[in-house]
Every structure is written in structure tokens, then in C-alpha cells.
Amino acid sequence: MAMSILSCLRIFTLVMFVLEPNRVLSSRHFGFISYGDNGAGMCASTVAPHGYKCQEFEVKTDDGYILSVQRIPQGRVGGGGQIRQPVLLQHGVLVDGATWLLSPPEESVAMMLADNGFDVWISNTRGTRYSRRHVTLDARDSEYWNWSWDELIVHDLPSVIDFIFKQTGQKIHYVGHSMGTLIALASFSEGREIDKVKSAALLSPIAYLSHMTTALGEVAARAFVGEITTIFGLAEFNPKGGPVNKLLKFFCAQPGVNCYDLMTAITGKNCCLNSSTVEIFLNDEPQSTSTKNLVHLAQTVRDGTLSKYDYGSNYNLAHYGETKPPKYDLGNIPRDLPLFLSYGGQDALSDSKDVETLLDYLKFHDVDKLHVQYIKNYAHADFVMATNANNLVYNHIISFFRNYA
């Protein structure tokens, strides 16, 4: 029997790492908040049960979005009086910060970092379940969703990094997965936040998507670039909503698309996932994003370049002063910025050929500041949920950060 459309979408989320309205948090728009004793909030639901201290913050971007940020200030064994280097974890698309907290403490990069002496911060991008507030806009309004990953680069990432820098007085280490790597690389290419970032670890790095080896991904990319999103009238891409179910049904009906095994078809064959961890993941994911964000990702697939959002010739002229959107030149990333890149041989999204294109842009990087790891049997989801990622990936990240303390 064919799996349901909703089940397909849930598995599709494992692919991209591309809901109710969030409860009211605090009347303050910038600073520390408490969720009380009712179990609300990521700290109470996913961190505190493992014996870690956890704090909830909200950060207001300069365009009015209010983001939820969590902090694990120390490991289970204490050490709170020590000066601990801050690390920011940035998730991908269609998921939120809970992605880093699905595995047991000994297999979770967030908790491993805390237990190894780091001050861990977790970001949740606009539109996800804990970050659905705005100073003036309502998440039910289409204008709330008028953004792509360009705005995450210009507004979300700087706001969160600046907040952590002010709270700790220290430069941060950065860990990104999938789209979390894209916004970091593009940001660094424009010189943003370089003065506040000590180093960056990029898992399943996404910058170029020309060799994505998935029929469904290619169909989706063509559709999001075309008129279908206008026909469906989607501003918010809510994977749990009826219109998106119809959209996926359309995708699954296309020639060459196999919706019986979406997870393997899109992410590649993940080698090392625990079924209970995947089940936990599917309980709360996927999360909403803007349709415009997915259109922007689709443009990256179609055009084979890393550029700002393409509004079309006339609108580009008004928006950018030129008929084509400006490109992000990754060759401009400072050569002395320590980078750790880890990618997999089975990843159907962050394909090895596309990672090689990225590495070509980094060919003049200082040799001792660029560390590249290739894991032959890893696919896209393995980097955040594999049972052996602690030994294969996370311990290397910890050593990498310690080298640049």
C-alpha cells in the first residue's frame, strides 16, 4: 500500500533539513524569558529531562521577527563557574533547533559540546514553532512569510550572533547543517559577523545543488521556480496543511518519482539512523518555512549559481539596480577563518560533486585553517542523527574547536 501523503511529507523533511501558532511567550521582545512550569518550551521538553541546565531567550531581529534561542550553559557535571567558549548550532530548512536534541546525550552534538566544556546556544529560524512572533505582523498574514534565506543572512543570523556576543563577551564557534551551512557561507562571503565568529563546522554543506541526485527534488525545484506556487497561493509552506498535501501529491504523480521510498530517494541511503530517534523526529517535524524560501533554493538548483533571490529582470532592476541578482562569491570568505567541512558519499542533497565545487572556491584558503572530512557511507540525515556520529564527526568537531580556542 502506498504511504499517505502526510507520511511522505514527514519523510521528505528528513531530506531537506529545507504548527500550530506559537503560544505567547513574553511581553519582552529581547532578552531572557521563562516558560514557567507547564512544560512548554524546548528546554523543558528536550534538555532538562537529561539533567542539563537550560535557559530560554528571545531575540528580536532588526526587521521585527522574534526568535527563540536556547542555551545549555554547562554540562551535567557542572563547571558553571568556568569561562566556557560559546558555540551556536544552526539547523536546516523545514526543521527547528530540536533537531540537535533528538539523540541521547552521548550521541547529541549539543549535549556532547556542553559536557566537553562549551557554552551551547541553539537558534530557531523565523517561522518555526518557537519563532512565530513578530512585533507587528501575524504569522497568519502573508506578509509575515515574505522572506527567503537572504533575510536569514541579513537579519536572523546577525541578530542571534550579536546577542550571544553581548551575553558572553566572546567570539563564537558555529555549527551548521544543510541550510545552516548555506547561510553561514554566504554571510562569511559578504564579511558579515566575521569579527564575532572564531571558527565554523559545516555538516552536509549546501552551497551548490546542480548534482542533486533525486527525481523528486528535481521535480520540486522546477515546480517552485514556476507558477505552481502562485496557483496554490502559498505564502507559508506548512507541511502539515492541506494545500501542501495537494502539492506533494502533484509531485508524486510525476514520471520517475518514487514516493514509496522517499527518505532514501531524497536524502540518499542513510547508514546509521536509530528507528526510535527517527520516530521522535517525526512526532514534531516538519516545521513551516516560507514558500519564497523554497523558491530561492529551487533557483539555486536551476541556475547552478549561489545568488540572491531572483525577482525577474524588471523587479531585480528595482531591487538590486541590475537585471540579474548579485552572486555570493564564496572566494571572498576570509582565508584565515578556520573551517571544518564534513560531507557524505551517499548524500543525495549535498552531493560530492557540488561539495567539490564549493571546495574549489576555497582552494586559496589557508591550508592549516581548512579541515575536510569525507564519510563514504553517510547521507544527509546521518550528520545530525546517526548513532555513530559522536565518534565519526562530533569528536572531531570538539577537537577542531579546541585547536582554535
C-alpha positions as CSV (number, residue, x, y, z in Angstrom):
1,M,0.0,0.0,0.0
2,A,1.3,3.5,-0.9
3,M,2.2,5.6,2.1
4,S,0.0,8.6,2.9
5,I,0.8,12.0,1.6
6,L,1.4,13.2,5.2
7,S,3.8,10.3,5.8
8,C,5.6,11.2,2.6
9,L,6.0,14.8,3.7
10,R,7.3,13.7,7.1
11,I,10.0,11.6,5.5
12,F,10.5,14.4,2.9
13,T,11.6,16.6,5.8
14,L,14.5,14.2,6.6
15,V,15.5,15.0,3.1
16,M,15.8,18.7,3.1
17,F,16.6,19.7,6.6
18,V,14.7,22.5,4.0
19,L,2.0,24.1,13.9
20,E,0.1,25.5,15.2
21,P,0.6,29.2,16.1
22,N,3.2,29.6,18.7
23,R,1.9,30.3,22.2
24,V,2.6,33.8,23.6
25,L,6.0,33.8,25.2
26,S,6.9,37.0,27.0
27,S,5.9,40.7,26.7
28,R,9.6,41.4,26.3
29,H,11.0,41.4,22.8
30,F,14.7,41.0,23.6
31,G,16.2,39.1,26.5
32,F,15.8,36.2,28.9
33,I,12.4,34.6,29.3
34,S,10.9,31.8,31.3
35,Y,8.3,29.3,30.1
36,G,7.0,28.5,33.6
37,D,6.2,25.1,35.0
38,N,3.8,23.8,32.3
39,G,6.4,22.0,30.3
40,A,6.3,24.5,27.4
41,G,9.5,25.3,25.6
42,M,12.4,23.3,24.2
43,C,14.4,23.5,27.4
44,A,11.7,21.8,29.5
45,S,10.7,19.3,26.9
46,T,14.0,18.1,25.5
47,V,17.0,19.3,27.5
48,A,16.1,19.4,31.2
49,P,14.9,15.8,31.3
50,H,18.5,14.7,30.6
51,G,19.8,16.6,33.6
52,Y,21.2,19.8,31.9
53,K,20.6,23.3,32.9
54,C,18.9,25.2,30.1
55,Q,17.8,28.8,29.5
56,E,15.2,30.2,27.1
57,F,15.8,33.5,25.3
58,E,14.1,35.5,22.7
59,V,15.9,37.7,20.2
60,K,14.3,40.4,18.1
61,T,15.7,40.9,14.6
62,D,16.0,44.4,13.1
63,D,13.1,43.6,10.8
64,G,10.8,42.7,13.7
65,Y,10.9,38.9,13.9
66,I,11.2,37.4,17.4
67,L,13.4,34.3,17.5
68,S,13.5,31.6,20.2
69,V,17.1,30.8,21.3
70,Q,18.1,28.1,23.9
71,R,21.2,28.0,25.9
72,I,22.9,25.0,27.6
73,P,25.5,26.8,29.7
74,Q,27.3,23.8,31.1
75,G,27.4,20.1,31.1
76,R,25.7,17.7,33.5
77,V,28.8,17.6,35.8
78,G,28.7,21.3,36.4
79,G,31.6,23.7,35.8
80,G,29.4,26.7,35.6
81,G,32.0,29.0,37.1
82,Q,34.4,28.4,34.3
83,I,34.7,30.7,31.2
84,R,33.3,28.5,28.5
85,Q,33.6,29.1,24.8
86,P,30.2,29.8,23.2
87,V,29.0,27.6,20.3
88,L,26.0,28.3,18.1
89,L,24.1,25.4,16.5
90,Q,22.1,26.4,13.4
91,H,19.5,23.9,11.9
92,G,18.4,23.5,8.3
93,V,15.2,24.1,6.4
94,L,11.8,22.6,7.4
95,V,13.1,21.7,10.9
96,D,14.0,23.6,14.1
97,G,16.6,23.6,16.8
98,A,15.2,20.5,18.4
99,T,16.9,18.6,15.6
100,W,20.1,18.8,17.6
101,L,18.5,17.3,20.7
102,L,16.8,14.1,19.4
103,S,19.6,11.6,20.3
104,P,20.7,10.5,23.8
105,P,23.2,12.9,25.4
106,E,26.2,10.7,24.4
107,E,25.1,10.9,20.8
108,S,23.9,14.5,20.6
109,V,26.3,17.1,19.4
110,A,24.6,19.8,21.6
111,M,25.0,17.8,24.8
112,M,28.4,16.5,23.9
113,L,29.6,20.0,23.4
114,A,28.2,21.1,26.8
115,D,29.8,18.1,28.5
116,N,33.1,19.0,26.9
117,G,33.2,22.5,28.4
118,F,31.4,24.6,25.8
119,D,28.6,27.1,26.3
120,V,26.0,25.8,23.8
121,W,23.4,28.0,22.1
122,I,20.6,26.8,19.7
123,S,18.9,29.0,17.2
124,N,15.4,28.6,15.8
125,T,14.8,30.5,12.5
126,R,11.7,32.6,11.8
127,G,8.5,30.7,11.0
128,T,9.4,27.5,13.1
129,R,7.1,26.6,16.0
130,Y,9.0,28.6,18.7
131,S,9.8,31.6,16.5
132,R,6.4,32.6,15.0
133,R,6.1,36.0,16.6
134,H,6.7,39.5,15.1
135,V,6.5,43.0,16.5
136,T,3.6,43.9,14.2
137,L,2.9,41.0,11.8
138,D,0.8,37.9,12.5
139,A,2.0,34.5,11.3
140,R,-1.4,34.1,9.6
141,D,-0.6,37.1,7.3
142,S,1.1,36.5,4.0
143,E,3.4,39.4,4.6
144,Y,4.9,37.6,7.6
145,W,6.2,35.0,5.1
146,N,7.8,37.4,2.6
147,W,11.4,36.3,3.1
148,S,13.9,33.8,1.8
149,W,17.3,32.7,3.1
150,D,18.6,36.2,2.0
151,E,16.8,37.6,5.0
152,L,18.2,34.9,7.3
153,I,21.7,36.1,6.3
154,V,20.9,39.8,6.7
155,H,18.7,39.6,9.8
156,D,18.4,36.3,11.7
157,L,22.0,35.2,11.8
158,P,23.5,38.6,12.8
159,S,20.8,39.1,15.4
160,V,21.5,35.8,17.1
161,I,25.3,36.1,16.9
162,D,25.2,39.7,18.2
163,F,23.0,38.6,21.1
164,I,25.4,35.8,22.1
165,F,28.4,38.0,21.7
166,K,26.8,40.6,24.0
167,Q,25.8,38.0,26.5
168,T,29.2,36.2,26.7
169,G,31.7,38.8,25.5
170,Q,33.4,36.2,23.4
171,K,33.6,35.2,19.8
172,I,31.6,32.1,18.9
173,H,32.2,28.7,17.2
174,Y,29.5,27.9,14.7
175,V,27.9,24.5,13.7
176,G,25.6,24.4,10.8
177,H,23.8,21.6,9.0
178,S,22.4,21.9,5.4
179,M,20.8,25.3,5.0
180,G,22.5,26.3,8.2
181,T,25.8,25.9,6.2
182,L,24.4,27.9,3.3
183,I,23.5,31.0,5.3
184,A,26.9,30.8,7.1
185,L,29.0,30.6,3.9
186,A,27.0,33.3,2.1
187,S,27.3,35.5,5.2
188,F,31.0,35.0,5.5
189,S,31.4,35.8,1.8
190,E,30.0,39.2,2.5
191,G,32.1,39.8,5.6
192,R,29.2,39.6,7.9
193,E,29.8,38.7,11.6
194,I,33.4,37.7,10.8
195,D,34.6,39.7,13.8
196,K,32.4,37.7,16.1
197,V,33.0,34.2,14.7
198,K,36.0,32.2,15.8
199,S,35.5,29.1,13.6
200,A,32.8,27.2,11.8
201,A,31.9,23.5,11.4
202,L,29.7,22.8,8.4
203,L,27.9,19.5,8.1
204,S,26.4,18.4,4.7
205,P,27.4,21.8,3.3
206,I,24.9,23.2,0.9
207,A,26.1,25.9,-1.5
208,Y,25.7,24.4,-4.9
209,L,22.9,22.0,-5.9
210,S,23.5,21.2,-9.5
211,H,24.2,17.5,-9.0
212,M,21.3,16.7,-6.6
213,T,20.6,13.0,-7.4
214,T,16.9,12.8,-6.7
215,A,13.9,12.8,-9.1
216,L,11.6,14.3,-6.5
217,G,14.0,17.1,-5.7
218,E,14.3,18.0,-9.4
219,V,10.5,18.0,-9.9
220,A,10.1,20.2,-6.8
221,A,12.8,22.6,-8.0
222,R,11.1,23.0,-11.3
223,A,7.7,23.5,-9.7
224,F,8.8,26.1,-7.2
225,V,10.5,28.1,-9.9
226,G,7.3,28.0,-12.0
227,E,3.8,29.2,-11.4
228,I,2.5,26.4,-9.3
229,T,3.2,28.2,-6.0
230,T,1.1,31.1,-7.2
231,I,-1.7,28.8,-8.2
232,F,-1.7,27.2,-4.8
233,G,-1.5,30.6,-3.1
234,L,1.1,29.5,-0.6
235,A,2.9,32.1,1.4
236,E,3.6,29.8,4.4
237,F,4.8,26.4,3.3
238,N,3.2,24.4,6.1
239,P,3.9,20.7,5.5
240,K,1.0,19.7,7.8
241,G,-1.5,21.9,5.9
242,G,-3.9,20.7,3.2
243,P,-2.6,22.8,0.3
244,V,0.9,21.3,0.7
245,N,-0.5,17.8,0.8
246,K,-2.1,18.6,-2.6
247,L,1.3,19.9,-3.8
248,L,3.2,16.8,-2.8
249,K,0.5,14.6,-4.4
250,F,1.2,16.5,-7.6
251,F,4.9,15.9,-7.2
252,C,4.4,12.2,-6.5
253,A,2.4,11.8,-9.7
254,Q,5.2,12.9,-11.9
255,P,7.1,10.4,-14.1
256,G,10.2,8.9,-12.5
257,V,9.2,10.0,-8.9
258,N,9.0,7.1,-6.4
259,C,7.0,8.1,-3.3
260,Y,7.3,4.6,-1.8
261,D,10.8,5.2,-0.5
262,L,11.1,9.0,-0.3
263,M,13.7,9.1,2.5
264,T,16.3,7.1,0.6
265,A,15.4,8.7,-2.7
266,I,15.9,12.2,-1.4
267,T,18.4,12.1,1.4
268,G,20.4,9.2,0.0
269,K,20.8,6.0,1.8
270,N,21.4,7.0,5.5
271,C,23.5,4.3,7.0
272,C,23.2,4.7,10.7
273,L,19.8,6.0,12.0
274,N,18.1,4.7,15.1
275,S,14.4,4.0,14.4
276,S,13.4,5.4,17.8
277,T,15.3,8.7,17.1
278,V,13.6,8.9,13.7
279,E,10.2,8.3,15.4
280,I,10.9,11.2,17.9
281,F,11.9,13.4,15.0
282,L,8.6,12.7,13.1
283,N,6.5,13.5,16.2
284,D,7.3,17.2,15.9
285,E,8.6,17.7,12.4
286,P,8.3,19.0,9.7
287,Q,8.2,22.7,10.5
288,S,6.9,25.6,8.4
289,T,9.1,27.8,6.2
290,S,8.2,30.4,3.6
291,T,7.4,29.3,0.1
292,K,9.6,32.1,-1.1
293,N,12.5,30.4,0.8
294,L,11.9,27.1,-1.1
295,V,11.6,29.1,-4.4
296,H,15.0,30.6,-3.6
297,L,16.5,27.2,-3.0
298,A,14.9,26.0,-6.3
299,Q,16.6,28.8,-8.1
300,T,19.9,27.6,-6.8
301,V,19.2,24.2,-8.3
302,R,18.0,25.6,-11.6
303,D,20.7,28.3,-12.1
304,G,23.7,26.4,-10.8
305,T,24.9,29.6,-9.0
306,L,24.7,31.0,-5.5
307,S,22.8,34.2,-5.9
308,K,20.4,36.4,-4.1
309,Y,16.7,35.9,-4.7
310,D,15.7,36.3,-8.4
311,Y,12.6,38.5,-8.7
312,G,12.8,38.6,-12.5
313,S,14.6,41.2,-14.7
314,N,12.4,44.2,-14.1
315,Y,11.9,43.7,-10.3
316,N,15.6,42.8,-10.0
317,L,16.4,46.2,-11.5
318,A,14.3,47.9,-8.9
319,H,15.5,45.8,-6.0
320,Y,19.3,45.4,-6.9
321,G,19.9,48.1,-9.5
322,E,20.7,45.4,-12.1
323,T,18.7,42.9,-14.1
324,K,20.3,39.8,-12.5
325,P,20.5,39.1,-8.8
326,P,24.0,39.6,-7.3
327,K,26.0,36.5,-6.6
328,Y,27.5,35.4,-3.3
329,D,31.2,35.0,-4.1
330,L,32.5,32.3,-1.7
331,G,36.0,33.1,-2.8
332,N,35.7,36.2,-0.6
333,I,35.5,34.2,2.6
334,P,38.5,35.3,4.7
335,R,41.3,32.8,4.1
336,D,42.3,32.6,7.7
337,L,38.8,31.7,9.0
338,P,39.0,28.2,10.4
339,L,36.6,25.9,8.6
340,F,35.7,22.3,9.2
341,L,33.6,20.6,6.4
342,S,32.2,17.2,6.7
343,Y,30.2,15.5,3.8
344,G,29.0,12.1,2.9
345,G,29.4,9.9,-0.2
346,Q,25.7,8.8,-0.1
347,D,24.2,12.3,0.3
348,A,21.7,13.0,-2.4
349,L,21.3,16.6,-1.5
350,S,24.8,17.7,-0.6
351,D,26.3,15.7,-3.5
352,S,30.0,15.1,-3.5
353,K,30.4,16.9,-6.9
354,D,28.7,20.0,-5.5
355,V,30.9,19.9,-2.4
356,E,33.9,19.7,-4.7
357,T,32.7,22.9,-6.4
358,L,32.5,24.6,-3.0
359,L,36.0,23.4,-2.1
360,D,37.3,24.8,-5.4
361,Y,36.1,28.2,-4.2
362,L,38.1,27.6,-1.1
363,K,41.3,26.5,-2.9
364,F,43.2,29.5,-1.7
365,H,42.1,29.1,1.9
366,D,45.0,28.9,4.4
367,V,46.0,25.2,4.4
368,D,46.1,24.9,8.1
369,K,42.7,26.5,8.5
370,L,40.6,24.3,6.2
371,H,39.8,20.8,7.5
372,V,37.8,18.5,5.2
373,Q,36.2,15.2,6.3
374,Y,34.6,12.7,3.9
375,I,32.5,9.8,5.2
376,K,31.8,7.4,2.4
377,N,28.6,5.8,3.7
378,Y,27.0,8.9,5.2
379,A,23.9,10.6,3.8
380,H,22.2,13.8,4.7
381,A,20.4,12.9,7.9
382,D,23.3,10.9,9.3
383,F,25.2,14.0,10.2
384,V,22.6,15.0,12.9
385,M,21.1,11.7,13.9
386,A,23.4,8.8,13.2
387,T,24.2,6.6,16.2
388,N,27.9,6.7,15.4
389,A,28.2,10.4,14.5
390,N,29.5,11.1,18.0
391,N,32.7,9.2,17.2
392,L,32.9,9.8,13.5
393,V,32.0,13.5,13.4
394,Y,31.3,15.2,16.8
395,N,34.6,14.3,18.5
396,H,36.4,15.8,15.5
397,I,34.4,19.0,15.8
398,I,35.3,19.2,19.5
399,S,39.0,18.8,18.8
400,F,38.7,21.3,15.9
401,F,37.2,23.9,18.2
402,R,39.7,23.3,20.9
403,N,42.5,24.0,18.4
404,Y,41.1,27.5,17.9
405,A,40.1,28.3,21.5
